[in-house]
Amino acid sequence: MVKNDLVIEHAHIGFRNFSGRGSQYNPEGSRNFAVFIDDKKFADDIAADGWNVKQTKPQKEDDEPSIFLPVAVKMDSSYAPPKVWMVTSRGKTLLTPTTIGILDSAEIENVDVILNPYNWTYNKKTGTKAYLKSMYVTIKEDAFADKYSDIPDAGTVPPKFDANDPDLPF
């Protein structure tokens, strides 16, 4: 049974589905991602603590599997929705359920993340699921970001427009 949050600085993330799009691997509305773990000892240590560490299947016979920790993102949680901050040279922006999907295709420079354990029991089986608690995502900016940084944003419509979203600028 895992009792403490897991703090990972400079995390490598993949399998990004912050928007919750449905696919053969993901039911519609399920937001998630994976934290890849390069340090085998760290992976073994957190697995021994009870975290649900997994491995990819190698694409080729000579390939080594990648080690990762699947993470659920519950933006609609009334208990304690995660705080996800997008960091650029202009500052940090708290992402909402409507805007978090931009991380699916963003070019990411750095990720610092805190994961919250959820210990479960079902049919005499037990496990620990990782839920996102807090994340700071530094975006890799292009060559013109500084040049145009003093010009205020005119406002953009999020990819999945919802006229009732209180975060819209109009």
C-alpha positions as CSV (number, residue, x, y, z in Angstrom):
1,M,0.0,0.0,0.0
2,V,1.5,3.3,-1.2
3,K,1.1,6.1,1.4
4,N,3.1,9.0,0.0
5,D,2.9,11.1,-3.2
6,L,5.5,10.5,-5.8
7,V,7.5,13.6,-6.9
8,I,9.4,13.5,-10.2
9,E,11.5,16.3,-11.5
10,H,12.5,16.5,-15.2
11,A,10.0,13.7,-16.0
12,H,9.8,12.3,-19.5
13,I,6.2,11.9,-20.5
14,G,4.5,10.1,-23.4
15,F,1.3,8.4,-24.5
16,R,-0.2,11.9,-24.0
17,N,-4.0,12.0,-24.0
18,F,-4.9,15.1,-21.9
19,S,-7.9,15.8,-24.1
20,G,-9.5,12.4,-23.3
21,R,-10.0,11.4,-27.0
22,G,-11.2,7.9,-27.5
23,S,-9.1,5.3,-29.3
24,Q,-8.5,1.6,-29.4
25,Y,-6.4,2.0,-26.2
26,N,-8.5,4.6,-24.5
27,P,-12.3,5.1,-23.8
28,E,-13.7,8.5,-24.7
29,G,-13.2,11.0,-21.9
30,S,-10.4,9.1,-20.1
31,R,-7.5,11.6,-19.8
32,N,-4.1,10.1,-19.1
33,F,-0.4,10.0,-19.9
34,A,2.7,8.0,-19.0
35,V,5.8,8.9,-17.1
36,F,8.8,7.1,-18.6
37,I,11.5,6.0,-16.2
38,D,15.1,5.7,-17.4
39,D,16.5,4.7,-14.0
40,K,16.0,1.0,-13.5
41,K,16.7,1.1,-9.8
42,F,14.2,3.9,-9.3
43,A,11.6,1.9,-11.3
44,D,12.3,-1.1,-9.1
45,D,12.1,0.9,-5.9
46,I,8.7,2.4,-6.7
47,A,7.4,-0.9,-8.0
48,A,8.4,-2.5,-4.7
49,D,6.5,0.3,-2.9
50,G,3.4,-0.7,-4.9
51,W,3.3,1.7,-7.8
52,N,1.9,0.1,-11.1
53,V,5.1,0.2,-13.1
54,K,4.8,-1.3,-16.6
55,Q,7.0,-2.0,-19.6
56,T,6.4,-1.5,-23.3
57,K,6.7,-4.4,-25.7
58,P,9.9,-4.0,-27.8
59,Q,9.2,-3.1,-31.5
60,K,12.2,-5.1,-32.7
61,E,13.9,-8.2,-31.2
62,D,17.0,-6.3,-30.2
63,D,15.1,-3.4,-28.6
64,E,15.0,-2.9,-24.8
65,P,11.5,-2.3,-23.4
66,S,10.7,1.1,-22.0
67,I,9.6,1.3,-18.3
68,F,6.7,3.6,-17.5
69,L,4.1,4.5,-15.0
70,P,0.6,5.1,-16.3
71,V,-1.1,8.2,-14.8
72,A,-4.8,9.1,-14.8
73,V,-5.8,12.8,-15.1
74,K,-9.2,13.6,-13.4
75,M,-9.8,17.2,-14.3
76,D,-13.5,16.9,-13.4
77,S,-12.9,15.7,-9.9
78,S,-14.8,17.6,-7.3
79,Y,-12.6,16.3,-4.6
80,A,-9.2,17.7,-5.7
81,P,-8.7,18.3,-9.4
82,P,-5.0,18.5,-10.4
83,K,-3.3,21.8,-10.8
84,V,-1.6,21.8,-14.2
85,W,0.5,24.8,-15.1
86,M,1.9,25.6,-18.5
87,V,5.1,27.6,-18.2
88,T,6.4,29.9,-21.0
89,S,8.7,32.9,-21.0
90,R,5.6,35.0,-20.4
91,G,4.7,33.3,-17.2
92,K,2.6,30.4,-16.1
93,T,-1.0,29.6,-17.0
94,L,-3.3,27.3,-15.0
95,L,-4.9,24.9,-17.5
96,T,-8.5,24.0,-17.3
97,P,-10.5,20.9,-18.5
98,T,-11.1,22.8,-21.7
99,T,-7.5,24.0,-22.3
100,I,-5.4,21.0,-21.0
101,G,-5.7,19.2,-24.3
102,I,-3.1,21.6,-25.9
103,L,-0.5,19.5,-24.0
104,D,-1.2,16.5,-26.4
105,S,0.7,18.2,-29.2
106,A,2.9,20.7,-27.4
107,E,6.6,20.7,-27.8
108,I,7.7,20.1,-24.2
109,E,11.0,21.2,-22.7
110,N,10.6,20.0,-19.1
111,V,8.0,18.4,-16.8
112,D,7.9,18.4,-13.0
113,V,5.1,16.3,-11.6
114,I,3.5,15.1,-8.4
115,L,1.5,11.9,-8.4
116,N,-1.1,10.9,-5.9
117,P,-1.5,7.2,-5.1
118,Y,-5.0,5.6,-5.0
119,N,-4.8,2.2,-3.4
120,W,-7.6,-0.1,-4.6
121,T,-9.0,-3.6,-3.8
122,Y,-11.3,-5.5,-6.2
123,N,-12.1,-9.2,-6.1
124,K,-9.4,-9.9,-3.6
125,K,-6.8,-8.1,-5.8
126,T,-5.0,-5.0,-4.8
127,G,-3.0,-2.3,-6.5
128,T,-2.1,1.4,-6.7
129,K,-3.2,3.7,-9.4
130,A,-1.3,6.9,-10.0
131,Y,-3.4,10.1,-10.3
132,L,-2.0,13.5,-11.4
133,K,-1.9,15.9,-8.4
134,S,0.2,18.7,-9.8
135,M,2.3,19.3,-12.9
136,Y,4.4,22.2,-14.3
137,V,5.0,21.8,-18.0
138,T,7.6,24.1,-19.6
139,I,6.9,24.6,-23.3
140,K,9.7,24.8,-25.8
141,E,9.4,28.1,-27.5
142,D,10.3,29.0,-31.1
143,A,12.8,31.6,-32.2
144,F,10.1,34.3,-32.4
145,A,8.6,33.9,-28.9
146,D,10.8,36.6,-27.4
147,K,10.3,38.9,-30.4
148,Y,6.5,39.0,-30.0
149,S,6.3,38.5,-26.3
150,D,5.3,42.1,-25.5
151,I,2.2,41.9,-27.8
152,P,-0.9,40.9,-25.8
153,D,-2.9,37.9,-26.9
154,A,-6.0,38.7,-28.8
155,G,-7.7,35.7,-27.3
156,T,-8.1,32.3,-28.9
157,V,-10.8,29.7,-28.9
158,P,-9.9,26.4,-27.3
159,P,-9.8,23.4,-29.6
160,K,-13.1,22.0,-28.3
161,F,-15.2,25.1,-28.1
162,D,-17.8,25.2,-25.4
163,A,-19.9,28.4,-25.2
164,N,-20.6,27.8,-21.6
165,D,-17.0,27.6,-20.5
166,P,-16.4,30.3,-17.8
167,D,-12.7,30.5,-18.9
168,L,-13.4,31.8,-22.3
169,P,-12.2,35.4,-22.9
170,F,-15.5,36.7,-24.4
